[in-house]
Amino acid sequence: MRVQKCLAAQSALVAGLVLAGLSALGVSPVRAQTPSPAAQEQIRRISIDDALALALENNLDLQVSRLTPQLQDLSVSQVRTSYVPTFNSSIDFNKQTQPPASLLAGNATQINTNTGRYDFGVGALNKWGGTYNASFNNNRTTSNNIFTNFNPSLSANVSLGYTQPLLRNFTIDGTRQQLLVSQKNREISDVQLQQSIALTARNVKNAYYDLMFAIGNLEVQRQSLELAERSLKDNRARVEIGTMAPIDIVEAEAEVAQREESVIVAEAAISRAEDRLRTLVFSPSAPDFWQLRIEPTDTVQFRPIAVDAGSAVDNALRQRTDLTTSRKQLESNDVNIRYFKNQALPDMSASVTYFSQAIGGTSFIRGAGFPGPVIGQTQKSYASTLKTMFAGDFPTWTFSMQVSYPIGYSNPEASLARARLQDQQSRKQLQSQELQVASQIRDYARQVQTNAKRVEATGASRTLAERRLEAEEKKFQAGMTTSFLVFQAQRDLNQARNNALQALLDYNKSVVDYQAAQEAPLTGSIGTTGLSAGTGTVGSQQQQQPQ
């Protein structure tokens, strides 16, 4: 009897040391943790569809990606400004006093000339590489030069000019090249936004499934803890009636402490999974962003899907965002090749200019002699001067052609050769990229099929583990086995339950990856889920993304 009391005291001491060790680590038993009413009020119950809708609205990475097309729109608008007409005007006044340089200077002492100019014009580049300009110039001049026939003199002229490239810069020039490339970049930004949306949706779904796994894993660990506590209770009852040695209680208490630790680790995994999901779907500006608890409303179910790797590869090759981006980059390369090919042509351009002028003001009537005395004057108003100018009474037409061509190997020819070589390289890279995409899609398809088989296998393993535990417990009741084997069967059941849950979540995540990989390139691993039972380490089914 004294020996039994000593063993009981030793058992209590060991249990106390285990609990003291947990307390020293800052960990309290899970059973003593009860959520407060304030914490319960912060629970947000959402489905996976709700999570996707919230992510499309609140996700910061998507908000950043949505700004890229707007920036590209501004780049396109910036290039288009080259075609906007430019209006220019100038007004200046000039007062000049000159000494007479000869007897024919027009004045014996000094020559005073006052001039006022009023000029206006407009010019721009057109979409065919040509440039046009129009100018309207006016001036008013007064002078004491006796040879001046008009004083004051009013003159006006209008000039219209157009220059058109005939070879180089005719079908495409630098401005049109920049415009076409910027438009392709705008299209690429739309594809990249589509890629960001697809990847965000995939990340949200996987984060949602990770949270579901963490919650399910906690339930598995709690069930395992309950089994250990029940065994401890049964062992204590057996010790009291004398059918079991008190030393066996130590093993049961140690098992309970170990499984309490697994519960604590599982609870921490839920917090990590919640943080990952909240950063994807909720706005960080919300006042309760970090305090909000997330509760999934969907249940994990096994819904087998038909996997057609051939059709999936065809879909991916047709609509994958990274392949679409590469193809649009090839289109930009075609624009550059077209531009450099045009720049290698001779520079030939034609110009035509029309100039009309008129003069008015106060005109002197002179008598005989040189320069002749002023015997009268006539007036021609500014309006009359403009009428004469626009009537084209004194026109000047000019037509010209300019041709230039470099002798020898030119810079545009070198740029053209480089652009063609880069285009050839990009096309080879696209072929390699398509091969990698096909290999990835086939691997994702295999992951779906593999995980579907894992769901069936782990389900059967869980059922057998439950039966084995029942058998061990019955044998233990009959005294045909030891508590160690019972605890081993409990641990095996715990692992089997966790494996079945992990396989189910892995299957759902592999379906998400299989579908998302046909739209956008995925980053991260394939078929990974959550934590292993009671260890806090990454699951053993993790595989690397195919390269």
Beta strands, then each sheet from edge to edge (+ up, - down):
strand 1: 43-46
strand 2: 86-98
strand 3: 111-125
strand 4: 131-143
strand 5: 150-165
strand 6: 293-296
strand 7: 347-366
strand 8: 374-380
strand 9: 395-404
sheet 1: 1+ 6+
sheet 2: 2+ 3- 4+ 5- 7+ 8-
sheet 3: 2+ 3- 4+ 5- 7+ 9-
end
